[in-house]
Amino acid sequence: MDFDKAATFFPFVIYLIFLLYKIVDKRRNQCCYLIHYECHKPSDDRKLGIKFSGDMIARNRNLGIAEHKFLLRAIINSGIGEETYVPRNIIECREDSSTLEDAIAEMDEFFIDTLDKLFEKNAVSPQEIDVLVVNVALLAAVPSLSARIVSHYKMRDDIKTFNLSGMGCSASLISINLVENIFKSRKNVFAVVITSESIAPNWYTGNDKSMILTNCLFRSGGCSMLLTNNRALRSRAKLRLKCLVRTHLGSIDESHTCCLQKEDDQGRLGFFLSKNLPKTATRAFTKNIIYLAPKVVPLKELIRYVVSKIFTKRTLNLKSGIDHFCLHPGGTAVIQEVRVKLGLSDKDVEPSKMTLHRFGNTSASSLWYVLGYMEAKKRLKKGNKVWMVSFGSGFKCNSCVWEVARDLEDGNVWGDKIDNYPPENMANPYMEQYGWVYEANLKPLVAQYGKNKNI
């Protein structure tokens, strides 16, 4: 044996082994596991019942007959039930005089509830958290909400914090994407993502129909998530992130302005929804699917779709690569539009419809209530693929696919009511109470709201 040649070749072999190890090790750290998530269920004294909804509309002296009827019809058709939650200032009839303190109190109640449970259930100390990401679109407090959380839990001084605002209903997946990218450069990291929306100071009290509609859909809620890239903890994980796709149509003026925070003609702050919103959402959704489909749909189905598309209007069968559809419950129209476009069944969209009914649109946290419904129903089995789809101002469509790491059956925030869903008879209590708005006779309206100077 030529030892001189072996001695020359040996360091090269060691270098190749080392290089291979680095490549494998780098890929190992790129895993993103969801260990646990906690959705917020406010206390019962914050429920927005049927009668209270009507009384709240009645006390808005900026509304006339047309606006009253419009709002009541919107509530009837919203798909929202009678057990959703609103901030305390609205329950206390102070929606037109909210303060920064109201907004902070709403956030404190949410994050303390969910984070306390998150840390306790997973035996993780706040001091073990390496990365903290907070997203609340309509509240940019100083110090930031992330700083407020660090202060409350006395987290480490080297923690990396991020505070996102203005991202709308798709912000939680943006936060997940941020954490995913951090995981690629750091090992064995614990990250917490906190997502909610500030309703307290953003309740619209004017009479612009394009702005009062949000009052019918948006409700209080939020979710805190614990994620890691530590492979030693993968047995504790609920989900593993497979892919995430973000689509942004902000370069198109029509898309950029279809939903935005603004003041009306009287200077009242609110959230504007354009008539172009459905068209914009469809455009963003279509582009998002184009990038997502090759990542999740089997090649056989993609080829079949492309070939058949030449001769027919065949819909891409996403069910060939997806088991569960976690759609943003932005409203009955949004859910129905996605259901038709993807050829989904009523059972596929049931979790989103039931979430809208029970909790309303809680903005970026809505997806996690939908996921919680699936888990409470014991539908999530090991190996299943879950597709999350969200829409947000800007205009954005963000989606991701999770793989279920083990059979899941936590009752979570749905635990006490899950057996009641879906109801055998999906009655509409708002129709029973306010169905008279569809009649030409205005006497019920005058009788109920006669004290309003505009009636």
WODA-V886639 format. One record per pair of residues at least 6 apart in sequence whose ideal C-beta (glycine too) atoms are under 7 Angstrom apart, sorted by the first residue. I is the first residue (numbers start at 0). GAP is how many residues later the second one is. Records with the same first field share a line. If there is no record, write none. Layout:
I=GAP / GAP
This chain:
27=203
28=154 / 155 / 158 / 200
29=153 / 154
30=198 / 200 / 209
31=147 / 148 / 151 / 195 / 197 / 209
32=194 / 195 / 196 / 200 / 201 / 204 / 207
33=191 / 193 / 203 / 204 / 205 / 368
34=87 / 191 / 192 / 193 / 198 / 201 / 202 / 203
35=82 / 85 / 86 / 190 / 202
36=186 / 187 / 188 / 331
37=76 / 79 / 80 / 185 / 186
38=182 / 184 / 326 / 329 / 330 / 333 / 373 / 374
39=70 / 73 / 74 / 181 / 182 / 183
40=372
41=43 / 178
44=46
45=39 / 40 / 42 / 45 / 174
46=36 / 38
47=36 / 37 / 38
48=33
49=32 / 379 / 380 / 383
52=22
53=379 / 380
56=6 / 11 / 14 / 15
57=390 / 391 / 394
58=34
59=145
60=391 / 392 / 393
61=143 / 144 / 145
62=144 / 391
63=390
64=377 / 380 / 390
66=140 / 142 / 145
67=377 / 381
68=368
69=139
70=141 / 145
71=362 / 365
72=364
73=139 / 142
74=141 / 355
75=352 / 354 / 355 / 358
76=255
77=138 / 139 / 253 / 254
78=252 / 253 / 274 / 277 / 278
79=137 / 276 / 277 / 280
80=276 / 277
81=347
82=275
83=135 / 275 / 276
84=134 / 135 / 136
85=113 / 133 / 134
86=15 / 19 / 112 / 113 / 133
87=17
88=6 / 9 / 13 / 111
89=113
94=108 / 110
95=109
97=102 / 103
101=98 / 99
102=36 / 95 / 97 / 98
103=37
105=92 / 93 / 94 / 114
106=29 / 32 / 38 / 89 / 91
109=86 / 112
110=38 / 83 / 113
113=108 / 109 / 110
114=109
117=106 / 108
118=6 / 7
121=104
123=66 / 102
125=27 / 28 / 29
126=28 / 29
127=62
128=26 / 30 / 61 / 63
129=29 / 30 / 59 / 60 / 61
130=29 / 48 / 51 / 58 / 60
131=14 / 17 / 18 / 27 / 29 / 60
132=29 / 31 / 42 / 45 / 46 / 58 / 60
133=11 / 12 / 15 / 29 / 30 / 60
134=29 / 32 / 36 / 37 / 40 / 60 / 229
135=9 / 29 / 60 / 61 / 62
136=28 / 29 / 30 / 31 / 34 / 60 / 226
137=59 / 60 / 64 / 123
138=59
139=25
143=19
144=18
145=15 / 16 / 17
146=14
149=9 / 11
161=16
163=7 / 10 / 11
166=7 / 225
167=224 / 225 / 226 / 228
168=159 / 161 / 194 / 195 / 197 / 221 / 222 / 223
169=194 / 220 / 221 / 222 / 226 / 228
170=24 / 193 / 221
171=21 / 23 / 192 / 193 / 195
172=71 / 215 / 217 / 225 / 227
173=224
174=18 / 20
175=17 / 68 / 224
176=67 / 69
178=12 / 14 / 48
179=61 / 64
181=7 / 9
182=6 / 46
187=42
188=39 / 40
189=36 / 38
190=36 / 37
191=32 / 33 / 34
192=32 / 34
193=30
194=27 / 28 / 169 / 170
195=25 / 26 / 169
196=21 / 165 / 166 / 167
198=19 / 21
201=69
202=12
203=7 / 8 / 10 / 11 / 64 / 66 / 67
204=63
205=6 / 58 / 60 / 62 / 64
207=56 / 62
209=62 / 63 / 64
210=53 / 59 / 60 / 61
212=60
213=57 / 59
216=114 / 143 / 144
217=142 / 143 / 145
218=140 / 141 / 142 / 143
219=142
220=138 / 141 / 144 / 148
221=140 / 143
222=142 / 145
233=171
236=168
237=167 / 170
238=163 / 164 / 165 / 166
239=162 / 163 / 165
240=159 / 161
241=159 / 160 / 161
242=52 / 53 / 157 / 158
243=156
244=43 / 46 / 47 / 154
245=150 / 152
246=37 / 40 / 41 / 149 / 150
247=146 / 148
248=6 / 31 / 34 / 35 / 146
249=6 / 144 / 145
253=22 / 26
254=25 / 140
255=138 / 139
256=17
257=16 / 18 / 19 / 22 / 137
258=13 / 14 / 15 / 18 / 134
259=12 / 133
260=10
261=10
262=6
263=6
277=55 / 59
279=115
280=53 / 110
281=55
283=107 / 111 / 112 / 113
284=53 / 112
287=109 / 111
291=107
292=9 / 23
293=8
295=25 / 26 / 89 / 105
296=19 / 21 / 23 / 24
297=22 / 23
300=16 / 19
304=9 / 11
307=6
314=27 / 28
317=24
320=64
321=63 / 65
322=61 / 62 / 63
323=50 / 55 / 56 / 60 / 62
324=19 / 23 / 24 / 62
325=25 / 41 / 44 / 45 / 60 / 61 / 62
326=8 / 11 / 22 / 25 / 43 / 62
327=6 / 38 / 39 / 61 / 62 / 63
328=6 / 23 / 26 / 27 / 32 / 37 / 41
329=31 / 61
330=30
331=24
334=14 / 17 / 18
337=51
338=10
349=72
350=19 / 22 / 23
351=18
353=19 / 67 / 68
354=11 / 14 / 15 / 18
357=59
358=10
361=7
366=21 / 23
368=44
370=15
371=40 / 41 / 42
372=41
373=6
374=33 / 34 / 35 / 37
375=35 / 36 / 38 / 39 / 42
376=41
377=31
379=6 / 24 / 28
380=23 / 26
381=22 / 23 / 24 / 25
382=20 / 21
383=20
384=16 / 18
385=15 / 16 / 18
386=12 / 14
387=11 / 12
388=10
389=8
390=6
410=7
435=8
444=10
445=9
448=6
